[in-house]
Amino acid sequence: MATRSLIRAMALAAATAGCVTSTAAPAAQEEATCGTEGAAAAPAAGEAATAGAGGRRKVHKSKDGSTFVFDAASNAWRLQPPPPPPEAAPEHGGGGGSSASRAPAPLALEWSQFPVAFDGDFKIAGRPLFLEAKSAGRAANEQLHGDTGRSIWDGAIAMAKLLEASPGLVRGRRVLELGTGRGVVGIAAARLGASHTVLTDLGYCLEGCRAALALNAASPAAEPAEGSLEVSELDWFAPDRFLDSRPPGERFDIILAADVVWLLDLTDALAAAAASVAARHPGVEALVVHQLRSLSVQDAFLSAMAAHGFRLAWTLPGDAAGAGPPDGDSKAPTTVDWHPDFRPDGRISLWCFRMVSSDGSAG
């Protein structure tokens, strides 16, 4: 509990010190408010403060039409279920129909600490890591949580460069990435010596992820990867479908997840999925790069990980220099640090989780 309280205090201090004042900042940033935790900030673009029976409330309408309402009790944004679609007017005596409900879109930070184009400007192990230009994407009513896996988030960039600065985290290990998105972290892990890396996400992400693998394999700067790469679907709400499909005797040594914790409703699903992996792969550890958007979401995720049997072994705050695992941690490299050119601010942290064994130690 002391470790979690320390993380919470650092996160609140970072949110206070690093508050963004741009009027274009989206509503998600308001959960990490400047000042006392839980204070309500002025509505950002796309928000409205409306009065109701319970007083003023904050409402965010996303681009796809989804509505989020700020729940002061939990200090988090909640998706407001859409109203039932109206029945279509009967046509030529036929029955009425209904349109598909809109998919929920998460609130996410739209500004970036690391503006990278991936057109040759971003390198891992001295070689450019290329990505195709972002496509138009699916129709809004087909999206899941806004299809944020099609975007590149700061946490993925920071984690990829951290692995470059501290390759001992993945060298010679079999890696499972959860929420890979466009594949930046997984490709970096393979280049930096992971023996085999499986990049996983929901189905809508897989085509773009495979395209990234093919693009980098075909680029003039490409060299044989030190480790093999594989793309597969893994739904956090049904991890056994993925695990049951794996080859007998396969073993993962480490789970990677970068900037994937932002919605309260997904925190337990992610922790449960990691626990399902750990149950079949004893000794696996999980490295999570987290960007603070909401203290309540952060607390919920840490609590969920603990409830599913994980212990927070060590942390690396984004604004730390020359830090690393605690002395005597034989399972981690002697030093772990952010890349000097991609050191994030205090809103981003690296967490290392390990499953607690029956004797109470971290496995």
C-alpha positions as CSV (number, residue, x, y, z in Angstrom):
1,M,0.0,0.0,0.0
2,A,2.9,2.3,0.7
3,T,4.2,1.8,-2.8
4,R,0.8,2.6,-4.3
5,S,0.4,5.7,-2.1
6,L,3.8,6.9,-3.3
7,I,2.8,6.4,-6.9
8,R,-0.4,8.2,-6.3
9,A,1.4,11.1,-4.7
10,M,3.9,11.4,-7.5
11,A,1.2,11.2,-10.1
12,L,-0.8,13.9,-8.5
13,A,2.3,16.1,-8.2
14,A,3.1,15.5,-11.9
15,A,-0.4,16.3,-13.0
16,T,-0.4,19.5,-11.0
17,A,3.1,20.6,-12.2
18,G,2.4,19.6,-15.8
19,C,-1.1,20.8,-16.3
20,V,-1.8,21.8,-19.9
21,T,-3.4,25.2,-20.4
22,S,-4.2,24.9,-24.1
23,T,-7.8,25.7,-24.8
24,A,-7.7,22.8,-27.3
25,A,-7.0,20.2,-24.6
26,P,-9.7,17.6,-24.5
27,A,-11.8,16.6,-21.6
28,A,-9.6,13.6,-20.6
29,Q,-7.0,15.9,-19.2
30,E,-9.5,17.4,-16.7
31,E,-9.4,14.2,-14.6
32,A,-5.9,15.0,-13.7
33,T,-6.8,18.5,-12.6
34,C,-4.5,21.3,-11.5
35,G,-5.0,21.6,-7.8
36,T,-6.9,19.3,-5.5
37,E,-7.7,15.9,-6.9
38,G,-11.3,15.7,-8.0
39,A,-11.7,19.4,-8.6
40,A,-13.9,20.2,-11.6
41,A,-12.1,22.1,-14.3
42,A,-13.9,24.3,-16.9
43,P,-15.3,22.4,-19.8
44,A,-12.9,21.8,-22.7
45,A,-13.7,21.9,-26.3
46,G,-16.5,19.5,-27.0
47,E,-17.8,19.6,-23.5
48,A,-20.8,21.2,-21.9
49,A,-21.6,21.7,-18.2
50,T,-25.3,21.1,-17.8
51,A,-27.6,21.5,-14.9
52,G,-29.8,18.7,-13.6
53,A,-31.4,17.4,-10.5
54,G,-28.0,16.7,-9.0
55,G,-26.5,20.1,-9.9
56,R,-24.0,20.8,-12.6
57,R,-22.5,17.9,-14.5
58,K,-19.8,17.7,-17.1
59,V,-20.6,16.1,-20.4
60,H,-18.2,15.3,-23.3
61,K,-19.5,14.5,-26.7
62,S,-16.9,12.7,-28.8
63,K,-16.5,13.0,-32.6
64,D,-18.4,9.8,-33.2
65,G,-21.4,11.1,-31.2
66,S,-20.8,9.1,-28.0
67,T,-21.5,10.9,-24.8
68,F,-19.4,10.7,-21.6
69,V,-20.6,12.1,-18.3
70,F,-18.1,12.9,-15.5
71,D,-18.9,10.8,-12.4
72,A,-17.8,12.8,-9.4
73,A,-18.2,9.9,-7.0
74,S,-15.6,7.8,-8.8
75,N,-13.7,10.8,-10.3
76,A,-13.9,9.2,-13.8
77,W,-15.6,9.6,-17.1
78,R,-18.4,7.1,-17.8
79,L,-20.0,6.3,-21.1
80,Q,-23.6,7.2,-21.3
81,P,-25.5,4.5,-23.0
82,P,-27.1,5.7,-26.2
83,P,-30.8,5.9,-26.4
84,P,-32.6,3.1,-28.2
85,P,-32.6,3.8,-31.9
86,P,-36.0,4.9,-33.2
87,E,-38.0,2.5,-35.1
88,A,-37.8,3.0,-38.9
89,A,-41.0,4.1,-40.5
90,P,-42.8,1.1,-42.1
91,E,-42.2,0.9,-45.8
92,H,-44.6,-0.9,-48.1
93,G,-46.1,-2.7,-45.1
94,G,-42.7,-4.0,-44.0
95,G,-41.6,-4.2,-40.3
96,G,-39.6,-1.5,-38.7
97,G,-35.8,-1.8,-38.4
98,S,-33.1,-0.2,-36.2
99,S,-29.6,1.0,-36.9
100,A,-26.5,-0.3,-35.1
101,S,-25.7,1.6,-31.9
102,R,-22.7,3.8,-32.0
103,A,-19.5,2.4,-30.6
104,P,-18.1,4.1,-27.4
105,A,-15.1,6.3,-28.0
106,P,-12.6,6.8,-25.2
107,L,-11.3,10.2,-24.1
108,A,-7.6,10.4,-24.8
109,L,-4.9,13.0,-24.8
110,E,-4.7,14.4,-28.3
111,W,-1.5,16.4,-27.7
112,S,1.9,14.6,-27.9
113,Q,5.1,14.9,-26.0
114,F,6.9,13.1,-28.9
115,P,5.7,14.3,-32.3
116,V,7.0,11.6,-34.6
117,A,6.1,11.0,-38.3
118,F,7.5,7.5,-38.7
119,D,8.7,8.5,-42.2
120,G,12.3,7.8,-41.3
121,D,12.6,10.2,-38.4
122,F,12.2,7.6,-35.7
123,K,14.9,4.9,-35.3
124,I,15.4,1.8,-33.2
125,A,18.8,0.1,-33.1
126,G,20.0,2.7,-35.7
127,R,17.4,1.8,-38.3
128,P,14.2,3.7,-39.2
129,L,11.0,2.3,-38.0
130,F,8.4,3.1,-40.7
131,L,4.6,3.2,-40.5
132,E,2.1,3.8,-43.2
133,A,0.0,7.0,-43.1
134,K,-3.0,6.6,-40.9
135,S,-6.0,5.6,-43.0
136,A,-9.5,7.0,-42.8
137,G,-10.6,4.1,-40.6
138,R,-14.0,2.6,-40.0
139,A,-17.4,4.2,-39.9
140,A,-18.1,5.6,-36.4
141,N,-20.9,3.1,-35.7
142,E,-18.4,0.2,-36.4
143,Q,-15.7,1.4,-34.1
144,L,-14.8,0.0,-30.7
145,H,-13.7,2.5,-28.1
146,G,-13.0,4.9,-30.9
147,D,-10.6,2.5,-32.5
148,T,-7.7,4.2,-30.6
149,G,-5.5,1.3,-31.5
150,R,-5.0,2.9,-34.9
151,S,-3.2,5.9,-33.3
152,I,0.3,6.1,-31.9
153,W,0.5,7.3,-28.3
154,D,3.4,8.8,-26.3
155,G,3.7,5.7,-24.1
156,A,4.4,3.5,-27.0
157,I,7.2,5.8,-28.3
158,A,8.6,6.2,-24.8
159,M,8.6,2.4,-24.2
160,A,10.2,1.6,-27.6
161,K,13.1,4.0,-26.9
162,L,13.3,2.8,-23.3
163,L,13.9,-0.7,-24.6
164,E,16.6,0.7,-26.8
165,A,18.3,2.3,-23.8
166,S,17.8,-0.8,-21.7
167,P,17.8,-3.8,-24.1
168,G,18.4,-6.3,-21.3
169,L,14.7,-6.0,-20.6
170,V,13.8,-8.1,-23.7
171,R,17.1,-9.6,-25.0
172,G,16.8,-13.3,-25.4
173,R,13.2,-13.4,-24.0
174,R,9.9,-14.4,-25.5
175,V,7.6,-11.4,-25.5
176,L,3.9,-11.0,-25.5
177,E,2.6,-7.5,-26.2
178,L,-0.9,-6.6,-25.1
179,G,-2.6,-3.7,-27.0
180,T,0.1,-3.4,-29.6
181,G,-1.9,-1.0,-31.8
182,R,0.3,-0.2,-34.8
183,G,3.2,-2.4,-33.5
184,V,5.8,0.1,-32.5
185,V,6.8,-1.5,-29.2
186,G,6.7,-5.1,-30.6
187,I,8.9,-4.2,-33.6
188,A,11.3,-2.5,-31.3
189,A,11.5,-5.5,-29.0
190,A,12.4,-7.8,-31.9
191,R,15.1,-5.5,-33.2
192,L,16.6,-5.3,-29.7
193,G,17.1,-9.0,-29.3
194,A,13.8,-10.6,-28.1
195,S,13.9,-14.2,-29.3
196,H,10.2,-14.1,-30.4
197,T,7.6,-11.4,-30.1
198,V,3.8,-11.9,-30.4
199,L,2.0,-8.6,-31.0
200,T,-1.7,-8.8,-30.0
201,D,-4.7,-6.5,-30.2
202,L,-8.3,-6.6,-31.3
203,G,-9.1,-7.7,-34.8
204,Y,-9.5,-4.2,-36.3
205,C,-5.8,-3.4,-35.5
206,L,-4.2,-6.5,-37.0
207,E,-4.2,-5.4,-40.6
208,G,-2.3,-2.2,-39.8
209,C,0.0,-4.1,-37.6
210,R,0.9,-6.6,-40.3
211,A,1.3,-3.8,-42.7
212,A,3.9,-2.2,-40.4
213,L,5.8,-5.5,-40.2
214,A,5.8,-5.9,-44.0
215,L,6.8,-2.2,-44.5
216,N,9.8,-2.5,-42.2
217,A,10.9,-5.8,-43.6
218,A,10.8,-4.4,-47.1
219,S,12.5,-1.0,-46.4
220,P,16.0,-0.4,-47.8
221,A,17.4,0.0,-44.3
222,A,16.0,-3.4,-43.2
223,E,18.3,-6.0,-41.8
224,P,17.4,-9.5,-40.5
225,A,15.6,-9.1,-37.2
226,E,17.3,-10.6,-34.2
227,G,14.0,-12.1,-33.2
228,S,10.9,-13.3,-35.0
229,L,7.6,-11.5,-35.0
230,E,4.0,-12.7,-35.1
231,V,0.6,-10.9,-35.0
232,S,-2.4,-12.4,-33.3
233,E,-5.8,-11.4,-32.0
234,L,-6.2,-11.2,-28.2
235,D,-9.4,-9.8,-26.6
236,W,-8.8,-8.9,-23.0
237,F,-12.4,-10.0,-22.2
238,A,-11.7,-13.5,-23.7
239,P,-7.9,-14.2,-23.3
240,D,-8.4,-18.0,-23.2
241,R,-9.3,-18.0,-26.9
242,F,-5.8,-16.7,-27.7
243,L,-4.1,-18.9,-25.1
244,D,-5.8,-22.1,-26.2
245,S,-4.7,-21.5,-29.7
246,R,-1.0,-21.3,-28.9
247,P,1.5,-24.2,-29.5
248,P,2.0,-26.7,-26.8
249,G,5.0,-25.9,-24.6
250,E,5.2,-22.3,-25.6
251,R,6.5,-20.0,-22.9
252,F,6.4,-16.2,-22.5
253,D,8.9,-14.5,-20.3
254,I,7.6,-11.0,-20.4
255,I,4.4,-9.0,-21.1
256,L,4.6,-5.5,-22.6
257,A,1.8,-3.0,-22.6
258,A,2.2,0.7,-23.5
259,D,-0.3,3.4,-22.8
260,V,-3.3,1.1,-22.7
261,V,-5.0,2.1,-19.4
262,W,-7.4,5.0,-19.9
263,L,-10.9,3.8,-19.4
264,L,-12.2,2.7,-16.0
265,D,-14.2,-0.1,-17.6
266,L,-11.1,-1.7,-19.1
267,T,-8.8,-1.8,-16.1
268,D,-10.0,-5.1,-14.6
269,A,-10.2,-6.7,-18.1
270,L,-6.5,-5.9,-18.7
271,A,-5.5,-7.1,-15.3
272,A,-7.5,-10.3,-15.7
273,A,-6.0,-11.0,-19.2
274,A,-2.4,-10.5,-17.8
275,A,-3.3,-12.9,-14.9
276,S,-4.6,-15.5,-17.4
277,V,-1.2,-15.3,-19.2
278,A,0.7,-15.6,-15.9
279,A,-1.3,-18.6,-14.9
280,R,-0.1,-20.5,-18.0
281,H,3.4,-19.0,-18.0
282,P,4.7,-19.1,-14.5
283,G,7.4,-16.5,-13.8
284,V,6.3,-14.1,-16.5
285,E,6.6,-10.4,-15.6
286,A,4.6,-7.5,-16.9
287,L,6.1,-4.2,-17.9
288,V,3.4,-1.5,-18.3
289,V,4.1,2.1,-19.4
290,H,1.2,4.2,-18.1
291,Q,0.3,7.8,-18.9
292,L,-1.7,9.5,-16.2
293,R,-5.1,10.7,-17.3
294,S,-7.1,10.0,-14.2
295,L,-6.0,9.1,-10.7
296,S,-9.2,7.1,-10.2
297,V,-8.4,5.0,-13.3
298,Q,-4.8,4.6,-12.3
299,D,-5.9,3.5,-8.8
300,A,-8.4,1.1,-10.2
301,F,-5.8,-0.6,-12.4
302,L,-3.3,-0.9,-9.6
303,S,-6.0,-2.4,-7.4
304,A,-7.1,-4.8,-10.2
305,M,-3.6,-6.0,-10.7
306,A,-3.2,-6.6,-6.9
307,A,-6.6,-8.4,-6.8
308,H,-5.5,-10.7,-9.6
309,G,-2.3,-11.7,-7.8
310,F,0.3,-9.2,-9.1
311,R,2.8,-7.3,-7.0
312,L,4.3,-4.0,-8.1
313,A,8.0,-5.0,-8.0
314,W,9.5,-1.6,-9.1
315,T,8.7,1.6,-10.9
316,L,10.5,4.2,-13.0
317,P,8.8,7.6,-13.1
318,G,9.0,9.5,-16.4
319,D,11.0,12.4,-15.0
320,A,13.5,10.2,-13.3
321,A,17.1,10.1,-14.5
322,G,19.5,7.2,-14.0
323,A,16.9,5.2,-12.0
324,G,16.1,1.6,-12.2
325,P,15.0,-1.6,-10.3
326,P,15.8,-1.8,-6.6
327,D,19.1,-3.2,-5.5
328,G,19.2,-6.9,-5.3
329,D,16.5,-7.5,-7.9
330,S,18.2,-10.4,-9.7
331,K,15.5,-10.7,-12.4
332,A,16.0,-7.2,-13.8
333,P,19.0,-5.5,-15.5
334,T,21.2,-3.6,-13.3
335,T,20.0,-0.3,-14.7
336,V,16.8,0.7,-16.5
337,D,16.4,4.2,-17.8
338,W,14.5,6.2,-20.4
339,H,16.2,7.1,-23.6
340,P,17.8,10.6,-23.0
341,D,16.2,12.0,-26.2
342,F,12.8,10.5,-25.3
343,R,12.5,11.0,-21.6
344,P,8.8,11.6,-20.8
345,D,7.5,14.0,-18.1
346,G,6.1,12.8,-14.8
347,R,2.8,11.9,-16.2
348,I,4.3,8.7,-17.8
349,S,5.7,5.9,-15.6
350,L,7.0,2.4,-16.1
351,W,5.7,-0.3,-13.8
352,C,7.0,-3.8,-13.4
353,F,4.5,-6.3,-12.0
354,R,5.2,-9.9,-11.0
355,M,2.7,-12.6,-9.9
356,V,2.8,-13.3,-6.2
357,S,3.7,-17.0,-5.5
358,S,2.1,-19.2,-2.8
359,D,4.9,-18.3,-0.4
360,G,4.1,-14.6,-0.7
361,S,7.2,-13.8,-2.9
362,A,7.0,-12.3,-6.4
363,G,7.4,-15.1,-8.9
